[in-house]
């Protein structure tokens, strides 16, 4: 490992000593020392790349670039697209905007959240400029009972799209987690408000894109980034634009047929089916076998010889 002058300066500023280690003796000692030196060089190279990753500046979110990726059909609907440098929560932004929103859809994107939301009141870690924090405000014509399976539908659409970058490694864990080898890469959070008797829907989507280990140190579960899975730096503007197009189509399909339109695709991505799991309902734990979902997106599990149907929001589940 022989860094360039520029790399050497970076290594020195990061506290790495590139001075060669002289051989101690001859024969076996020299061979052993040569091997050690080689391993040290590999270690220094890894540290250098980790250091470079910490310094990496990725392209900023760009509203014009995102608009260029949107389909003509979507643009003809005149959606609101709001991009910010910093916000509390994009879901809260979408919720507040829905009250005065004139069109059916609004899209809220930010470089950084300070109070990002996860499921069950958990914080969504949101370092600046590293990931995708996207919320959709949807003035739907749906009644609340018709929203069953929406979270799974959104997760299915997102997973299918992101798998083009992830070699089809992304799976879905009911009800709202996108996983790669049991490491979380994205999550979905659905919230609602009442709009004259109809459901005002907020769809929150968080996707790990560039985040490194240091920036994700406060996350309380295993996680992975899309860059790591794809071995390439991805373009957040393109991913956001493409994903918004697919969510636009989802709002139409889901309004007509509900989760049924997405059930087959979900079954191909279902990471829990056939697995032994622990569920927690009202502080009661049970060991069950996951058997898939029904047409409403409810989870079907088997406990001994009994079958149970579980709804989103009523239960937490983990694979054993």
C-alpha positions as CSV (number, residue, x, y, z in Angstrom):
1,X,0.0,0.0,0.0
2,X,1.7,3.2,-1.2
3,X,-0.6,6.2,-1.0
4,X,-0.3,9.2,-3.3
5,X,1.0,12.5,-1.9
6,X,-2.6,13.7,-1.5
7,X,-3.7,10.4,0.2
8,X,-0.6,10.5,2.4
9,X,-1.5,14.0,3.6
10,X,-5.0,12.8,4.4
11,X,-3.6,9.8,6.3
12,X,-1.3,11.9,8.3
13,X,-4.1,14.4,9.2
14,X,-6.1,11.4,10.3
15,X,-3.4,10.3,12.6
16,X,-2.0,7.4,10.5
17,X,1.8,6.8,10.5
18,X,3.0,5.6,7.1
19,X,6.7,5.1,8.2
20,X,8.0,1.7,7.0
21,X,8.7,-0.9,9.6
22,X,12.3,-2.2,9.1
23,X,13.0,-6.0,9.2
24,X,14.0,-7.3,12.6
25,X,16.3,-10.0,11.4
26,X,16.7,-12.4,8.6
27,X,15.1,-15.7,7.6
28,X,11.8,-16.6,9.3
29,X,11.8,-13.3,11.3
30,X,12.1,-11.3,8.0
31,X,9.2,-13.4,6.4
32,X,7.0,-13.0,9.5
33,X,7.7,-9.3,9.6
34,X,7.0,-9.0,5.9
35,X,3.6,-10.7,6.4
36,X,2.9,-8.4,9.4
37,X,3.8,-5.4,7.3
38,X,1.4,-6.5,4.6
39,X,-1.4,-6.9,7.1
40,X,-0.6,-3.5,8.6
41,X,-0.8,-2.0,5.1
42,X,-4.2,-3.6,4.5
43,X,-5.4,-2.2,7.9
44,X,-4.1,1.2,7.0
45,X,-5.8,1.1,3.6
46,X,-9.1,0.1,5.3
47,X,-8.7,2.9,7.8
48,X,-7.9,5.3,4.9
49,X,-11.1,4.3,3.0
50,X,-13.2,4.6,6.2
51,X,-11.7,8.1,6.7
52,X,-12.4,9.1,3.1
53,X,-16.0,7.9,3.6
54,X,-16.4,10.2,6.6
55,X,-15.2,13.1,4.4
56,X,-17.3,12.2,1.4
57,X,-19.6,15.0,0.3
58,X,-22.6,13.6,-1.6
59,X,-24.8,15.6,-4.0
60,X,-27.4,17.7,-2.3
61,X,-31.1,17.3,-2.8
62,X,-32.1,19.4,-5.9
63,X,-35.8,20.2,-6.5
64,X,-35.3,20.8,-10.2
65,X,-33.5,17.5,-10.7
66,X,-36.2,15.6,-8.8
67,X,-38.9,17.3,-11.0
68,X,-37.0,16.2,-14.1
69,X,-37.5,12.5,-13.0
70,X,-41.3,12.9,-12.5
71,X,-43.7,11.5,-15.1
72,X,-45.9,13.7,-17.2
73,X,-49.0,12.2,-15.8
74,X,-48.0,13.1,-12.3
75,X,-46.9,16.6,-13.2
76,X,-50.3,17.1,-14.9
77,X,-51.8,16.7,-11.4
78,X,-49.8,19.6,-10.2
79,X,-48.4,18.0,-7.0
80,X,-46.7,20.1,-4.4
81,X,-43.0,19.3,-4.0
82,X,-41.3,20.9,-1.0
83,X,-37.6,20.4,-0.3
84,X,-35.9,21.7,2.9
85,X,-32.5,21.7,4.5
86,X,-33.7,21.0,8.0
87,X,-37.0,20.1,9.6
88,X,-38.4,18.5,12.7
89,X,-40.2,15.7,10.9
90,X,-41.3,15.4,7.3
91,X,-44.4,13.5,8.5
92,X,-45.4,16.4,10.6
93,X,-44.7,18.8,7.7
94,X,-47.0,16.7,5.5
95,X,-49.7,16.5,8.2
96,X,-49.7,20.3,8.7
97,X,-49.7,21.0,5.0
98,X,-52.7,18.6,4.3
99,X,-55.1,20.9,6.1
100,X,-54.5,23.6,3.4
101,X,-53.4,21.3,0.5
102,X,-55.2,22.1,-2.7
103,X,-54.1,19.1,-4.8
104,X,-54.4,15.4,-4.0
105,X,-50.7,14.9,-3.4
106,X,-47.8,16.7,-1.7
107,X,-44.2,15.5,-1.3
108,X,-42.0,16.6,1.6
109,X,-38.3,15.9,1.5
110,X,-35.5,17.1,3.7
111,X,-31.7,16.8,4.1
112,X,-32.0,16.4,7.8
113,X,-34.7,15.7,10.5
114,X,-34.2,16.5,14.1
115,X,-37.2,14.7,15.4
116,X,-37.7,12.0,12.8
117,X,-40.4,9.5,13.5
118,X,-40.2,5.7,13.6
119,X,-42.9,3.2,14.6
120,X,-44.2,3.0,18.2
121,X,-42.8,6.4,19.0
122,X,-39.2,5.5,18.2
123,X,-36.8,8.1,16.8
124,X,-35.7,7.8,13.2
125,X,-32.0,8.6,13.1
126,X,-31.6,11.2,10.3
127,X,-28.0,12.5,9.7
128,X,-27.7,15.4,7.3
129,X,-27.4,14.7,3.6
130,X,-27.0,11.0,3.9
131,X,-30.4,9.3,3.5
132,X,-33.9,9.8,2.1
133,X,-36.5,11.3,4.4
134,X,-39.7,11.5,2.3
135,X,-43.3,12.0,3.4
136,X,-46.4,12.1,1.1
137,X,-49.5,14.0,2.0
138,X,-52.5,12.3,0.3
139,X,-56.0,13.8,0.2
140,X,-57.7,10.5,-0.4
141,X,-61.4,9.6,-0.9
142,X,-61.0,6.6,1.2
143,X,-62.7,5.8,4.5
144,X,-60.6,4.6,7.4
145,X,-61.6,0.9,7.1
146,X,-60.4,1.0,3.5
147,X,-56.8,1.7,4.6
148,X,-56.0,-1.9,5.7
149,X,-52.8,-3.0,4.0
150,X,-51.6,0.4,2.9
151,X,-48.3,0.1,4.8
152,X,-47.6,-3.2,3.2
153,X,-48.5,-1.9,-0.2
154,X,-46.1,1.0,0.1
155,X,-43.4,-1.3,1.5
156,X,-43.9,-3.7,-1.4
157,X,-43.6,-0.9,-4.0
158,X,-40.5,0.5,-2.4
159,X,-38.8,-2.8,-2.0
160,X,-39.5,-3.8,-5.6
161,X,-38.0,-0.6,-6.8
162,X,-35.0,-0.6,-4.5
163,X,-34.2,-4.2,-5.4
164,X,-32.9,-3.0,-8.8
165,X,-30.0,-1.5,-6.8
166,X,-29.8,-4.3,-4.3
167,X,-29.6,-7.5,-6.4
168,X,-33.0,-8.5,-5.1
169,X,-31.7,-8.9,-1.6
170,X,-34.4,-6.7,0.0
171,X,-37.3,-8.5,1.8
172,X,-40.3,-7.2,3.7
173,X,-41.0,-7.8,7.4
174,X,-44.7,-7.3,8.3
175,X,-45.9,-4.7,8.7
176,X,-43.4,-2.0,7.6
177,X,-39.7,-2.9,7.6
178,X,-37.5,-3.4,4.5
179,X,-34.6,-5.7,5.4
180,X,-31.4,-7.1,3.9
181,X,-30.3,-10.3,5.8
182,X,-32.3,-9.1,8.8
183,X,-30.6,-5.6,8.7
184,X,-33.0,-2.7,8.2
185,X,-32.5,-0.6,5.1
186,X,-35.8,1.3,5.1
187,X,-39.1,1.7,7.0
188,X,-42.6,2.9,6.4
189,X,-44.8,5.0,8.8
190,X,-48.4,5.7,8.0
191,X,-50.4,8.4,9.9
192,X,-53.8,9.8,9.3
193,X,-55.9,12.9,10.0
194,X,-59.6,13.5,9.5
195,X,-60.5,15.7,6.5
196,X,-64.3,16.2,6.5
197,X,-64.9,12.5,7.2
198,X,-62.3,11.2,4.7
199,X,-58.8,10.0,5.5
200,X,-56.0,12.5,5.1
201,X,-53.1,10.1,4.8
202,X,-49.4,10.7,5.6
203,X,-47.0,8.2,4.1
204,X,-43.5,8.4,5.6
205,X,-40.6,6.6,3.9
206,X,-37.1,6.5,5.3
207,X,-34.3,4.9,3.3
208,X,-30.6,4.5,4.4
209,X,-28.6,5.6,1.4
210,X,-25.1,6.9,2.3
211,X,-25.1,6.6,6.1
212,X,-21.9,5.2,7.6
213,X,-21.3,3.4,10.9
214,X,-20.5,6.4,12.9
215,X,-23.6,8.3,11.8
216,X,-25.8,5.3,12.6
217,X,-24.3,4.5,16.0
218,X,-27.5,5.5,17.8
219,X,-29.8,3.1,15.9
220,X,-31.0,0.3,18.2
221,X,-31.0,-2.5,15.6
222,X,-28.9,-3.9,12.9
223,X,-29.0,-1.8,9.7
224,X,-27.4,-1.4,6.3
225,X,-27.2,1.3,3.6
226,X,-28.1,1.1,-0.1
227,X,-24.6,2.2,-1.1
228,X,-23.1,-0.7,0.9
229,X,-25.4,-3.3,-0.7
230,X,-24.9,-2.0,-4.2
231,X,-21.2,-1.2,-3.9
232,X,-21.8,2.2,-5.4
233,X,-22.8,5.7,-4.5
234,X,-26.4,6.2,-5.4
235,X,-28.2,9.3,-6.6
236,X,-30.8,10.4,-4.0
237,X,-32.5,12.8,-6.4
238,X,-33.1,10.0,-9.0
239,X,-34.3,7.5,-6.4
240,X,-36.7,10.1,-4.9
241,X,-38.1,11.0,-8.3
242,X,-38.6,7.4,-9.4
243,X,-40.1,6.4,-6.1
244,X,-42.6,9.3,-6.1
245,X,-43.7,8.2,-9.6
246,X,-44.4,4.7,-8.2
247,X,-46.2,6.1,-5.1
248,X,-48.4,8.2,-7.5
249,X,-49.4,5.0,-9.3
250,X,-50.0,3.2,-5.9
251,X,-52.5,5.9,-4.8
252,X,-54.6,5.1,-7.9
253,X,-54.3,1.3,-7.7
254,X,-54.9,1.2,-3.9
255,X,-57.9,3.4,-4.2
256,X,-59.5,1.0,-6.6
257,X,-58.5,-2.4,-5.2
258,X,-56.8,-1.9,-1.9
259,X,-54.0,-4.3,-0.8
260,X,-55.2,-7.0,-3.3
261,X,-53.3,-5.2,-6.0
262,X,-50.1,-5.7,-4.2
263,X,-50.6,-9.0,-2.3
264,X,-48.9,-11.3,-4.9
265,X,-45.8,-9.1,-5.0
266,X,-45.7,-8.9,-1.2
267,X,-45.7,-12.7,-0.9
268,X,-42.6,-12.9,-3.0
269,X,-40.9,-10.5,-0.6
270,X,-42.3,-11.9,2.7
271,X,-39.4,-12.7,5.1
272,X,-41.6,-14.1,7.9
273,X,-43.7,-16.7,6.2
274,X,-43.1,-20.2,7.6
275,X,-40.8,-18.8,10.3
276,X,-41.2,-19.3,14.1
277,X,-41.8,-15.9,15.7
278,X,-42.5,-14.2,19.0
279,X,-45.4,-11.8,19.0
280,X,-46.3,-9.4,21.8
281,X,-49.9,-8.2,22.2
282,X,-51.0,-6.2,25.2
283,X,-47.8,-7.3,27.0
284,X,-48.6,-10.9,26.4
285,X,-46.0,-12.9,24.5
286,X,-46.7,-15.9,22.3
287,X,-44.7,-18.2,20.1
288,X,-46.3,-18.7,16.7
289,X,-45.6,-19.7,13.1
290,X,-46.2,-17.0,10.5
291,X,-48.4,-18.2,7.7
292,X,-48.6,-15.1,5.5
293,X,-51.2,-12.4,5.1
294,X,-54.9,-12.1,4.0
295,X,-56.4,-9.8,1.4
296,X,-56.5,-7.0,4.0
297,X,-52.8,-7.2,4.8
298,X,-53.5,-8.8,8.2
299,X,-50.9,-11.2,9.4
300,X,-52.0,-14.8,9.8
301,X,-50.2,-16.9,12.5
302,X,-50.6,-20.4,13.9
303,X,-50.4,-21.0,17.6
304,X,-50.5,-24.8,18.2
305,X,-53.6,-25.8,16.2
306,X,-55.2,-22.3,16.3
307,X,-55.0,-19.6,13.7
308,X,-54.9,-15.9,14.7
309,X,-55.3,-12.8,12.5
310,X,-53.3,-9.8,13.6
311,X,-53.8,-6.2,12.6
312,X,-51.2,-3.5,12.0
313,X,-50.7,-1.4,15.1
314,X,-52.0,-4.1,17.5
315,X,-48.9,-6.3,17.8
316,X,-45.1,-6.4,17.5
317,X,-43.3,-9.4,16.0
318,X,-39.8,-10.8,15.7
319,X,-38.3,-13.8,14.1
320,X,-36.8,-16.4,16.5
